Structures are given as structure tokens and as C-alpha cells.
Amino acid sequence: MQGQENLFPRMRFEYTEDEIIRDIQIGREGDFVSTKVKFQDKEFNDIRDWWKTYLSQDQQTKVKAWSGKGKELNVAELFSGPGGLAQGVKTFCDDIGVKFQSIAALDMNRDALRVYERNHKTQYRASESDTDWESHKGDVEKLVSGEWKNPKITKRVVDTHKEKGIIITSDDDWKRKKAAHRGLRTKWKRHQKLSQRPTLSVKEIEANYKIDEPKINPDGPWNSIKEGGIDLLLAGPPCQGHSNLNNHSRRDDDKNQLYLVVPAVAFAWDIPLVIIENVEGVIHDVSGVVQQAEGLFRSYGYSVTRGVLAAHKMGWPQTRKRYFLIARKKGTPISIGEVMESFSIHNGEPLGVKDAIRDLKGETTFTRDIEKGNVVSVDDRKHMFTVPKYSPKEIARANYHASKTKRGKLNAVATLEKIFLGEGILDKSIINENFKQAKEEIQKRSIQDLLDDHDLPTRLHNVTHWEDTTYPTVYGRLDWDKPSGTITSGYMCSGRGRFTHPDLGRTLTPMEAARLQGFPDSYDWKPEDERIPSATNIAQWIGDAVPMPLGYAAAYSALGNGLDFK
């Protein structure tokens, strides 16, 4: 990248009593884009601006000067969810002076799609009435016509394969290779590190591919969109079959193949830019969907980069990682490695939970009964400050976390012991012995050690947890000064991860989780004007979303060498 202009040679912030003035230099001659952000209570209540200030300390990657100021970027998204990935791309476009225009979105969850449309002003949506997965799958596949589902190897890249002595001469050879890979994967053990698991090398399938030319389906859900009408395609294909939280047998999930819908749609609409995100484990898919997609893109003249973006390594207060594949038809995307280097902060720690949610500490309530009006009134976003009612177990666990004294923690343990004894799931002697050990452990440690530990002792967990069959972070408390763990749809349940508030005896509220995911406070989570989403729905939307900074960094990669991509 030698001799090219720095993307952010300077990001300048000026502060007045009423607003933040943010200047980003984007041109060789000192051309600036200026944006103004209103203060809320004279504080940075928008975590995005904390992050931008933090990143301004260190931007290293060199890229060409921007040519897209004042242009419009037409965006469509498959498997959209509520719009986390789009929010990241939109934020990046705002910062470089490009208008983000949402053309179309598709998702199986009707209400999530409506949330997406409300916030991104989408011109066309699909699957509004379908909540069934099979129906949605059909809608996705109907976008294009042709036998796109079965890519065929037409020519192997001889030099590439000779490097490893790999010979793939036919489709049958490729099938045998996949079968052998699948056999290796059946031998996985849970304790194995992700890096040790077998992965299909791109060199093993980096051959030229062809698919029967996909064409826009005149009867499909996006049939009104003309070829060439979309500049950027975003996609987050189903990830359940790739997730490390699932049984490894699900690696063969049929939904995994929907990853290959994305290049087919890109070819049919002649879309010059594509961003696909998924869980980190997607690279280990038994069919090699990532490698197949890369082979297809390269065969159709796209340049491709792929790899993991880690939010906490970019200064963001969450440790979430996502695997991105970015394809560009004209020009070359910035490599994922360079993007990570650009956003990495080398002198200092990432932002902590306090930078995202500390100002929300007092705006909470503990009820599910939103529709009944049993909530604290916090303007029009009251549903964003609620958490589910706790069971007696949850109350006791919350009391343990919230207590600042050893006596308080022992009282919480004693309450839990009575609950376990009353349930009668285990023999009383087993329960008594486990809780005796827990009390002895607490007595031996100093109160400061207990407060610093941020973990609930294993002996206070459920029965299965005593058998070491769960993750160590369950029932853990967040640390004000450190990033949170991955925000999932279970952030309202302390038994599903480290989701207990740093100080209070409760889990995160939707607003707090949304902040950690990078959604602005102004994001409208109501699918319709007057309908308030359930706690379960909003937890799923927020937890499954892509954090804003990851979308921002992906846009940086896709658009970073200028916007003259057509």
C-alpha cells in the first residue's frame, strides 16, 4: 500500500456546551467531512462517539483517497435481522459523506424485518407474512432462477494445487475430498481449540467454478429490482450449524448451504460489492461453503478477502468475533488483516463496560408485564429498560453478586441451599456437601478477592454445572473496566453467560445490551407504531445482531480503496 493516502490521517473532535463537532479528513488536499452530534446531559451517551474518540489515537492503514463523497450507496440485505450489520455500514457511510440507501431486505422474522425497515427506511422488504423457516428458505431461493445450488469445478488451478501435491480432477474427486473431511470432523472433541479443528484449505478447492448462470426470478420477492440497481449486498446466512454452542452433528445442517445463495444473488443482479458475515466456526463447515463461495466469486472476476474481525481488538467494549468474506468486482478490498491492524489500539486497553452503560445504571425495572403498564416510564423507550422477573434462584444469585460483604454472600448461599433442598432433585447429602464446600471457600477468601473475582462459585450453579458440563462464565458478573463477553440472546438470564450487571443484582437490560452491540439510543425497536416487542423477541434481535463496529470495519474493507467501483 506504499505511496497511498491515509484514510484517517486526522480525526478531529471539538467540544462545545451543546455539541460535538467531528471532522474526518478524506482527501489529499485537506478535504473534510464534518458531522455534529448533540450532547445528552453534556456526556457521551452514544457509545459510538466514545469509540471514535478512542480510535482517533491510532489509525495506521494506508488507503487511497476517497472518491465517493456525495454519492449514494444502494444496499440490499439477505438474512437481515434488525439491522446491526447495516447500521455499521450506514455509520461508516455517514462518516465519509456517502448517502446510505436501503433498497431491499429479507428475513424470516417478520417483526425483525419491520424494525429494520423503520430504522433504515427500506424501500422494499420481503417475507413480511412468513415466520416459518421453510417458507423463508423458499423465498431466499426464489430470488434467482437457474441451478445455482451445485457449483461445478470446470478447471483446477494447477500451480496452486501442485504446491500441496493435491490433485482434484473431477467433481467425484471433490466429493471424496469432502467426505474425508467430514470423517475427520466427526472425531472432534469439545475441548479441542478451534484452531486445531480440520479446515478445508482454500488451496484444495480454489479451482475455477461455474454455476448455471443465475438470473433474476420474475416471480421472486425482489423481482421489481432491476439488474445493476444494487451497489452493495449484505448477508448474514443462518449460523446455527456452524456455531460452537451446538452439537457438532449440526455441522451438516441443510441451512449451511444457504451461504451459497449470496454469490448467486450477486451474479444475477450484477452487484459489485458483497459483505457476508457469520460465526467464526463457518470456516470449518464440512462442505467448505466459505471456500466454495470464494472460488465462485473469483471465477466471476471478484477480488476477495476473508477473515475474523474481533470487536475488542478494535477498541470496542465487547469480545465478539465474526468471520467476514468481502468480495469486490472492480478494485481490491482492503485485506481483513490490514483492517484489524488499522483499528487495533496498541497503546492501551479497549473501552470497558462503563463507557457503554454506566449512565443507564438507575433506569431499570424488573418486569415482563410491559403491556400491562407495570413499568417505570422512561419516555417512549420504556421497554428498553426492562428485564424479566427473577425466579427465587435468580434472586438469590443476584443477591450474591450484589452483596459487598462476606455475610451477605453467605446469606445468599444459604438461601440457594434451601431452594436446592426443596427441589429434591439430588440426594440431600450431595446438596449439603456441595454447599458446605461453597461456604468454606467463601470463608477462606477475603471480601476483596470475592468482589474482584466476578464469578459465582461453581457449587452455587445448577446440578449439571456441578458436573462441569457448562461454560465457566455462567453466572458471572461484568467488569466495569473490561469489555463484556459476547452479547447473545440470553443476556437477560444469568445462567446463560456473564451477563450480571457490574454493581446491581440483575442482568443486562435491552438498552444496555443494545449499547454494547453498538446500536444508537435512537434506534426504534418497535416493529409497528404502537406495538411493544416482547422481552424474548427483543433479546433475540439484539443478541443475534452484528455489532456496529464490525459492520463499520467491513465497510472500511469493502469501500476503502475508493468508491469508483462500477
CORQUI-V610046 format. One record per residue. RES is the residue in three letters. PHI is phi in whole degrees, 0 to 359 (none if undefined). D_FIRST is the distance of its C-alpha to the first C-alpha in Angstrom with 2 decimals. Layout:
BEGIN
RES_PHI_D_FIRST, RES_PHI_D_FIRST
END
This chain:
BEGIN
MET_none_0.00, GLN_296_3.79, GLY_82_6.48, GLN_262_5.99, GLU_280_8.91, ASN_290_9.85, LEU_299_11.77, PHE_240_14.68, PRO_299_14.82, ARG_207_18.46, MET_238_20.72, ARG_250_24.25, PHE_241_27.49, GLU_239_30.92, TYR_241_34.10, THR_239_37.49, GLU_293_40.62, ASP_246_39.89, GLU_202_36.20, ILE_255_32.60, ILE_255_30.46, ARG_247_26.78, ASP_250_24.32, ILE_238_20.67, GLN_284_18.65, ILE_235_16.67, GLY_233_16.47, ARG_293_15.58, GLU_260_19.33, GLY_81_20.22, ASP_290_21.17, PHE_242_22.46, VAL_255_23.63, SER_245_26.71, THR_230_28.52, LYS_242_31.80, VAL_237_33.05, LYS_290_36.76, PHE_291_37.96, GLN_241_40.31, ASP_56_42.87, LYS_57_40.55, GLU_228_38.30, PHE_282_34.97, ASN_274_36.58, ASP_262_33.47, ILE_301_31.35, ARG_301_28.26, ASP_284_28.55, TRP_301_29.06, TRP_297_25.83, LYS_299_23.87, THR_298_25.44, TYR_296_24.55, LEU_294_20.85, SER_297_20.66, GLN_289_21.03, ASP_204_17.61, GLN_231_14.39, GLN_252_11.28, THR_295_8.38, LYS_264_6.14, VAL_221_6.79, LYS_293_8.64, ALA_298_12.16, TRP_289_14.81, SER_239_17.24, GLY_255_19.62, LYS_304_21.79, GLY_86_25.38, LYS_275_24.83, GLU_244_26.54, LEU_250_25.13, ASN_272_27.94, VAL_238_27.86, ALA_234_30.16, GLU_219_30.54, LEU_260_32.41, PHE_54_34.06, SER_285_33.27, GLY_60_35.46, PRO_279_35.92, GLY_111_32.37, GLY_294_30.24, LEU_297_27.09, ALA_299_27.77, GLN_297_28.31, GLY_296_24.83, VAL_295_23.28, LYS_298_25.81, THR_298_25.03, PHE_296_21.34, CYS_300_22.47, ASP_302_24.93, ASP_289_22.39, ILE_252_20.28, GLY_78_23.43, VAL_248_23.66, LYS_279_27.09, PHE_274_27.37, GLN_239_30.21, SER_279_31.70, ILE_272_33.26, ALA_205_34.67, ALA_212_34.94, LEU_217_36.88, ASP_203_38.20, MET_287_41.33, ASN_270_42.34, ARG_301_43.97, ASP_290_43.92, ALA_299_40.26, LEU_295_39.50, ARG_293_41.67, VAL_298_39.87, TYR_303_36.56, GLU_297_38.16, ARG_298_39.72, ASN_272_36.51, HIS_248_34.11, LYS_54_36.73, THR_294_36.21, GLN_285_37.85, TYR_215_38.88, ARG_235_39.44, ALA_227_40.97, SER_63_43.19, GLU_299_44.95, SER_258_48.18, ASP_256_46.97, THR_245_46.69, ASP_284_47.46, TRP_299_44.56, GLU_298_45.88, SER_296_46.28, HIS_295_42.73, LYS_303_41.47, GLY_297_43.46, ASP_299_41.92, VAL_297_38.40, GLU_290_39.35, LYS_281_41.18, LEU_301_38.10, VAL_233_37.61, SER_253_40.07, GLY_106_39.81, GLU_274_39.68, TRP_281_36.13, LYS_287_37.07, ASN_236_37.16, PRO_300_34.04, LYS_240_35.05, ILE_283_33.34, THR_251_33.70, LYS_200_31.72, ARG_275_30.26, VAL_275_27.05, VAL_303_28.94, ASP_299_26.29, THR_298_24.80, HIS_287_28.28, LYS_296_29.49, GLU_304_27.03, LYS_249_29.21, GLY_66_32.38, ILE_264_32.47, ILE_241_34.62, ILE_235_34.73, THR_252_36.76, SER_204_38.23, ASP_298_38.45, ASP_296_41.17, ASP_300_38.96, TRP_294_36.40, LYS_299_39.25, ARG_296_40.47, LYS_297_37.06, LYS_295_36.91, ALA_297_40.51, ALA_296_39.84, HIS_297_36.91, ARG_298_39.23, GLY_297_41.79, LEU_298_39.49, ARG_290_38.67, THR_292_42.37, LYS_267_42.64, TRP_300_40.28, LYS_240_41.64, ARG_300_40.88, HIS_281_40.15, GLN_293_37.36, LYS_288_33.86, LEU_303_31.49, SER_293_29.26, GLN_268_32.39, ARG_279_33.29, PRO_297_32.89, THR_226_29.96, LEU_293_29.62, SER_289_26.63, VAL_298_24.46, LYS_291_25.06, GLU_281_28.70, ILE_223_28.44, GLU_278_25.23, ALA_282_27.56, ASN_285_27.75, TYR_246_29.88, LYS_219_32.06, ILE_229_34.11, ASP_308_36.89, GLU_314_35.26, PRO_288_35.33, LYS_233_36.83, ILE_297_37.55, ASN_281_40.88, PRO_296_43.33, ASP_256_45.18, GLY_280_42.19, PRO_291_41.48, TRP_247_38.67, ASN_295_40.51, SER_278_40.44, ILE_274_36.64, LYS_281_35.82, GLU_304_33.23, GLY_85_29.98, GLY_275_31.18, ILE_241_28.64, ASP_269_24.93, LEU_221_24.07, LEU_251_26.09, LEU_257_26.32, ALA_202_28.35, GLY_230_29.73, PRO_306_32.05, PRO_309_35.00, CYS_245_34.05, GLN_303_37.53, GLY_287_37.48, HIS_255_34.24, SER_290_35.12, ASN_286_36.03, LEU_279_38.89, ASN_260_40.68, ASN_300_42.79, HIS_293_40.84, SER_295_43.12, ARG_281_41.39, ARG_297_38.28, ASP_265_40.09, ASP_305_40.53, ASP_302_40.74, LYS_296_38.59, ASN_303_35.56, GLN_291_35.52, LEU_293_34.91, TYR_305_31.21, LEU_280_31.39, VAL_296_32.84, VAL_298_29.45, PRO_298_27.90, ALA_298_31.33, VAL_295_31.35, ALA_299_27.84, PHE_289_29.03, ALA_295_32.36, TRP_265_31.05, ASP_53_28.00, ILE_270_25.72, PRO_282_22.06, LEU_230_20.72, VAL_222_22.18, ILE_233_21.98, ILE_242_24.44, GLU_241_25.36, ASN_197_27.95, VAL_292_29.26, GLU_302_27.54, GLY_289_30.32, VAL_298_29.49, ILE_295_27.47, HIS_261_30.86, ASP_305_32.75, VAL_296_35.32, SER_267_34.45, GLY_65_30.70, VAL_296_30.14, VAL_294_26.43, GLN_295_25.93, GLN_296_28.22, ALA_298_26.40, GLU_298_23.05, GLY_301_24.95, LEU_297_26.47, PHE_301_23.33, ARG_295_21.70, SER_295_25.04, TYR_264_24.96, GLY_89_21.60, TYR_269_19.42, SER_270_16.02, VAL_229_16.65, THR_229_15.36, ARG_208_18.10, GLY_160_19.13, VAL_265_20.97, LEU_253_20.44, ALA_247_22.85, ALA_300_24.23, HIS_292_25.49, LYS_284_22.21, MET_259_20.88, GLY_89_23.83, TRP_279_26.11, PRO_279_29.78, GLN_205_30.05, THR_268_29.03, ARG_297_28.58, LYS_239_26.09, ARG_220_25.28, TYR_264_23.68, PHE_244_21.42, LEU_241_20.65, ILE_236_18.42, ALA_240_18.67, ARG_222_17.40, LYS_283_19.21, LYS_237_17.12, GLY_85_13.37, THR_235_11.44, PRO_292_11.85, ILE_292_9.54, SER_298_10.91, ILE_302_13.97, GLY_299_13.08, GLU_293_10.06, VAL_298_12.54, MET_299_15.19, GLU_295_13.39, SER_296_12.75, PHE_267_16.42, SER_285_17.93, ILE_258_20.25, HIS_272_20.58, ASN_245_23.53, GLY_135_26.21, GLU_269_27.59, PRO_297_26.97, LEU_302_29.31, GLY_256_32.77, VAL_305_35.28, LYS_300_36.98, ASP_292_34.11, ALA_264_34.57, ILE_229_38.32, ARG_302_40.40, ASP_288_41.73, LEU_264_43.08, LYS_308_45.34, GLY_268_48.58, GLU_260_47.95, THR_221_49.10, THR_212_51.98, PHE_234_53.05, THR_208_54.27, ARG_269_53.51, ASP_280_56.14, ILE_295_53.90, GLU_297_55.96, LYS_275_59.13, GLY_80_57.91, ASN_274_58.11, VAL_218_54.99, VAL_282_54.06, SER_282_53.33, VAL_237_49.83, ASP_39_49.49, ASP_263_48.38, ARG_246_46.09, LYS_301_48.83, HIS_292_47.88, MET_276_44.57, PHE_243_46.54, THR_243_48.61, VAL_227_48.74, PRO_297_51.20, LYS_298_54.59, TYR_272_54.72, SER_284_57.07, PRO_305_59.22, LYS_298_56.83, GLU_296_53.84, ILE_298_55.85, ALA_296_56.78, ARG_295_53.22, ALA_296_52.04, ASN_297_54.87, TYR_300_53.76, HIS_296_50.25, ALA_284_51.56, SER_292_54.23, LYS_259_53.67, THR_235_56.68, LYS_294_57.64, ARG_299_60.83, GLY_298_58.96, LYS_292_56.77, LEU_294_59.90, ASN_297_61.62, ALA_295_58.72, VAL_295_59.00, ALA_298_62.75, THR_297_62.29, LEU_299_59.90, GLU_299_62.44, LYS_299_65.18, ILE_295_63.00, PHE_297_62.21, LEU_296_65.91, GLY_293_66.96, GLU_290_64.72, GLY_65_66.43, ILE_287_63.51, LEU_245_63.86, ASP_299_66.88, LYS_302_67.82, SER_296_67.73, ILE_294_64.07, ILE_298_63.17, ASN_300_65.24, GLU_294_63.69, ASN_296_60.09, PHE_285_60.68, LYS_298_62.68, GLN_296_59.67, ALA_298_57.44, LYS_295_59.87, GLU_296_60.15, GLU_298_56.39, ILE_294_56.25, GLN_297_59.23, LYS_286_57.69, ARG_268_54.45, SER_285_54.11, ILE_297_53.51, GLN_295_50.26, ASP_297_49.01, LEU_294_50.04, LEU_289_48.27, ASP_284_45.06, ASP_293_45.05, HIS_64_44.37, ASP_239_45.75, LEU_278_49.06, PRO_304_50.90, THR_306_50.91, ARG_294_54.69, LEU_265_54.50, HIS_280_52.50, ASN_291_54.02, VAL_303_55.91, THR_297_53.08, HIS_290_50.91, TRP_293_53.52, GLU_265_52.83, ASP_57_49.15, THR_248_48.04, THR_222_45.58, TYR_283_42.38, PRO_289_42.85, THR_277_41.47, VAL_299_44.33, TYR_63_46.47, GLY_272_43.90, ARG_261_43.43, LEU_292_40.13, ASP_251_39.08, TRP_307_38.51, ASP_265_35.87, LYS_236_33.85, PRO_295_31.98, SER_285_34.26, GLY_288_34.15, THR_299_33.24, ILE_282_35.27, THR_244_37.26, SER_292_40.15, GLY_263_42.45, TYR_293_41.53, MET_269_45.13, CYS_235_46.63, SER_293_46.50, GLY_277_47.25, ARG_247_44.03, GLY_156_41.56, ARG_275_40.87, PHE_238_41.75, THR_284_44.52, HIS_304_44.03, PRO_304_43.28, ASP_243_46.66, LEU_273_48.75, GLY_275_50.74, ARG_196_48.87, THR_271_45.71, LEU_289_42.96, THR_271_43.86, PRO_304_41.92, MET_298_40.60, GLU_294_39.32, ALA_295_37.68, ALA_296_36.13, ARG_301_34.71, LEU_294_33.13, GLN_275_31.64, GLY_94_30.14, PHE_283_32.63, PRO_291_33.75, ASP_299_37.42, SER_280_38.09, TYR_297_37.24, ASP_266_40.44, TRP_264_41.49, LYS_273_44.72, PRO_295_44.63, GLU_227_47.39, ASP_306_48.74, GLU_247_51.47, ARG_267_50.71, ILE_270_49.40, PRO_291_47.49, SER_289_49.03, ALA_300_47.68, THR_295_46.84, ASN_296_44.88, ILE_292_42.85, ALA_295_42.07, GLN_295_40.78, TRP_298_38.63, ILE_290_37.03, GLY_293_36.72, ASP_273_35.19, ALA_287_32.61, VAL_274_28.86, PRO_304_28.06, MET_309_26.49, PRO_296_23.41, LEU_290_22.48, GLY_296_22.76, TYR_299_20.78, ALA_293_17.83, ALA_295_18.22, ALA_296_18.19, TYR_304_14.97, SER_293_13.47, ALA_289_15.48, LEU_253_15.10, GLY_290_11.83, ASN_259_10.18, GLY_101_13.45, LEU_256_17.02, ASP_276_17.96, PHE_264_18.17, LYS_272_21.69
END
